[in-house]
Amino acid sequence: MKTLVYDRHGDPTEVLRLVEAPDPLPGPGEVRLRLRVMTINPADLLTIEGSYGAEPEPLPDTPGHGAYGIVDAVGEGVDRLAPGDAVLPVGRGLWTDTLILDARMAVPAPAGIDPEQAAMMRANPSTADIMLRDYRDLAPGDWVVQNAANSAVGRLVARFARDRGIRTVNIVRRDGLADDLKAEGADVVLVDKGDNDLADRILAATGGIRPKLALDAVGGASTAALAASLEKGGAVVVYGLLSGEPCALDARDLVFRDITVTGFWLSDWFAKADRDAIRRLNGFLAEQMAQGRLHTEVAARYPLSQHREAMAHAAAAGRDGKILFVGE
């Protein structure tokens, strides 16, 4: 088996290393998976760098959330799964080609699903759907504003919002993305050029109607601009720190306009959610996948042995699509 690990925090292109070991055997209640597709997400890179805020300790550690695999062997007492079954493993530490997992954490993949799309179906679509549903009571015609709109989550937010009649202002950091994002469902696309008038431009784009909800994956000054654009009592949901800078806020928005700022982390949501919420989410994702509506563009695929190239590509600005690890 081949597994990526890191022993210290730092640049992912430098601190990751490939470890080879004999294939493990599943114990009672366990299955062995051969992972065919493994996703690379911004949170993985931030975790390796030590700047995500939820770094595992002690090291060494194996990163990775989101994968598609095939059951290769089953342990004693496992009767729900059999060799050859396609599954979506739940948990972390998935940058490996071979994984031992409690059978209860190996969720059967929907029949006939594309392996790459299946590997990406849980993290990003779940994040987009939950943030749109859980933090404000949104009705058709309401506005939501988000940054990092060209990300996988951002595109899904625009798509899911359009389906519900919710209008979106989508902030990006480079030109040339408007037509593509509007095809996904975006109503307005604005480029953040680092000036001080972003909040004013958001309001101009909505005709002066203040959004109820802001979704922030960037942090830094962008957080303040989103908050300033919201209606009184609006909410900013922070789910990423792509800028690497602390979220900036004007205290007047917090004190006098009752703007709330909260964080969202999908792993924590799953740990706290009740069965009904998880059942609703799973049903929504299965329906979207069956309709072929959860397609995410893939920019490149790398074997685990080319992890340095994969990390550099995943961190590069201006790419369109996800970077994936694939089994060799």
N, C-alpha and C positions, 0 to 999 in steps of 0.2 A: 504494500500500500504506500501511497505518496500523500504527504500532508504538509501544508504550509504552517510554519510556526514563527513566532518572534519572541526573543528573550529580553528585549528592552524596547522602550518607546522611542520612536524616531521616524525618519523618512521611510515610508513603506518600500521604496525602491532599494533601500539599503539594509533594513533590519529583518525583512522576511527571509526565511531560508526554507528549502525543501528537505524534508526528512523522509527517508524510506525505511520501512520496517516490514516484517512478515505480516501477512493478513491475519487479523484477529478472528476468533471464533465467537459466535453469539452464545450467551448463556441462557438460562431459563427465562422465558418471557421476552427475549430480545430477538432482533433481526439484524442481519448484515446487509447493508445497502452498497451498491456500486453507484456512486453519484455521477450522473451524465452531464448535468448543467449546474453551475454554482454562480450566484449573482455577486456582483461587486457594487456596493452601495457607498455613498459618501460617508455614512456613519462608520463603515468598516475602516476607511482610511483615517478618519478622525480618531477612532479608537486606537489604531496602531500608533498614531502620532502622540497619543496621550492627551488629546485636547477635546475629547467627546464629553467627558464628565461622568462616564459610567464605565471606566476602564476596569477590566477584570484583574484581580490580584489573587495570589502571586502569579508571576510569569514563570515559565513560558505559557503562551496561549495560542490557540488557533482561531482566526477570525471567521466570519461568514454567517450571513442570515439569508435563507432562501435558496432552495435547491430542488432538483428533480432527480430521483434515483430509481433503481430497479432492485427489488429484493433478490438477494443472492443466496441467502441461507437463513434458516429460522432455528431458534432455540427450542428447547423442550417447553411444551405447554402453549406454543403459539399455533392457533388454528384459524385465526382471522386472515392471515396473510400467507402467501406461498411464494416460492421462488418464481421470478418472472413478473410479479405484480409491480406496477408503477406506483410510486408513492411520492408525497411531498413531506419531507422531514420537518418536524417542528423543533425549534431550538436554535442554538448557535454552534460555532465551531465547525462550519460546513465546508471550509476550503480543504477538502480531502477527497480522494477518489474512492475511499472505502470507509464506511461508518458503521459502528455498532450502536444501536438505538433501541430503547424500550419500545416494544411493538405498539404501545398505546400512542406513541409520539410519531408514528409513521402513518400519515393520513393518506388513504387511497386517492390517487389522482383521478380527475374526471376522465371518463372513457374518451379515447380518440383525441386527446388534447395534445397540442404541440409541446414538446418537452421544454423548449426555451421559454415560451409564454407561460407554461405551468410554473416554472421556477420563479418567475417574477410576479405571479398572480396574487400572492398573499401580502407581501410587505407594502408595495406602493399603492395598489388599489384599496387595501384596507385603510391605510393612512388617509388617503383622499376622501373616502366615503365617511369615515368616522369624524374627521374634522368638519366636514360640511353638515353633519347631522347632530353632533353632540354639544356644540358650543353656542349656538344661537338658533332660535326658532325661525327658520327662513321660509319665505313664501315666494311664489312666482312674482317676478318683478323686482325683488330685492337685489341689492348689489353686494358682491364679495370682492375684495381686492387681495391679490397675492403677488409675492415676488418669486424669483426662481421659476417663472412660469414655463420655461422651456425644459424643465426637468421632467422625469417620468411622473412624479407626483403632481407637478403643476399641470401637465397635460390632462391627467385624469381628473383633476379638480374641475378644469374647464369643461370636460366632457360630461361629468356627472352633474355639474351645475346646469348645463344646457338642458339635459334631460328633465330636470325639475323646473325649468323656466326661470332659474336664477341667473342673473347677469354678472359677468366677471370683468374686472380690470386686471390685466395681466402684465406684470413688470418683468422686463428682461434687461440684460446688460450689454446687448449688442444689436445692431440693426440687422434687417433681413429676415426676421422671424415672423412678422405679422401675418402674412398670408398662410403660412403653415399652421400657426396657432389658431387662426380664425377657422380653418378647416376642422380643427379639433373641437371647436365650440366657443372659443374666446370671443367676447364681444368687443373688448378694447385691448390693444397692446401698446404699451408705453416703454420707452427705453430709459433706464435710469443712468444718466450720464454723470452722476455724482454731484449735481448742483443742489441748490437749496429749495427748489420750487416743485419737487415731486408731488407733495401733498396738494398743491394748487392745481397741478396738471391732472391729478386723479379726479378732483372735483369738477374741473372743466370737462373732462371726458364723460362724466356721468350726468352732466347738465345740472350740477349743483346738488344732486342727491347723494347724501353721505352713505357709504357702505355700512352694513351692520357688523361685518366680520372681516378680519384681516388674517391671512395665513403667511407666516414669516419663516423662511428657511435660510435667511441670510444673516440677520443680526446687524450690529453696528448702527449706522445712521439710518439704514433702511427701516428699522423698527420704529424709529421716531416718526418718519414720514408716513408710514402706514397708520400709526396711532392717531396722528394729527388729522388724517382724512376721515376718520370714522365718526358716526353719529354719537351723540351723548349716550353712554351706557354700552357702547360697542366693545367688542372683544378682539384682542390680538392673540393668536395662538402661535407660539414659537415651536417649531419642530426641527429646526436645523440651525447651524452656525457656519454657513459656507464662507462668510467673510473672515472668520476667526476672531472677530471683535465682539466685545460685550454689547448687549442690546442697549441702545441709547434711547432715552425717553424724556419727554418734557413733563416735569412734575405737575404742571398746570392741567395736562390732559388726565392725569390720574386723580388729582384732587378736585378739580372743578368740573370735569366732564365725565367723571366716573368710568373712564376707560379701564378695562381689566386686561391684564397680561397673564397668560398661563402657558405652561409648557405641555407638549404632547410627546410621548414616547410609546411606540406601539407595543413594545415588550411589557411595559408597565400596564398598558390598557388590557392586554390579554390576561395579565396576572390578577387584575381586579374585576374584570367584566363577569357578569352572571351568565348563566347558560343561555338565557333567552337572547341576550345581546350577541353572543357568539353565534348562536343558531341563525339569527337574522343576518349577520354579516356573512356567514358561510353560504347561506341561501342566495344572498345578493351576488356574491362573487361567482357562484356556480352558474347562476342565470346569465350574468354578463359574459362569462367565458363560453357558455353554450351558444350564445348569440354572436360570438366572434368579436366582441366589443372591448376586449382587454388587450388588444395588440399593442405592444411596445416595440419601437424600433431598436434594433441591435446594431451598434457601430462596429464591434469587433469581438472576436472570440479567441481565447488563448488557452493552451494547455497549462497546467500548474507549473510545468518546468519553465515556462516563459513568464514567470510572475513579475519580474522587473519591468518588462515591456508592458504587461497588463496594468501594473500600478501607475506607470508614467502616463499611459493612455487614459486611465480612469480619472487622473488628476488634471488632465489637460483642459484648458478652456476652449470653448468653441466647438466641442464635439456634439454630434447629434445622434443620440441613441445610447443604450446601455453597453457596458463592457462586461463580458461573461467569461468565466472559466469553463472549460469543457473537458470531459474525461478523455484520456488518451487511449 
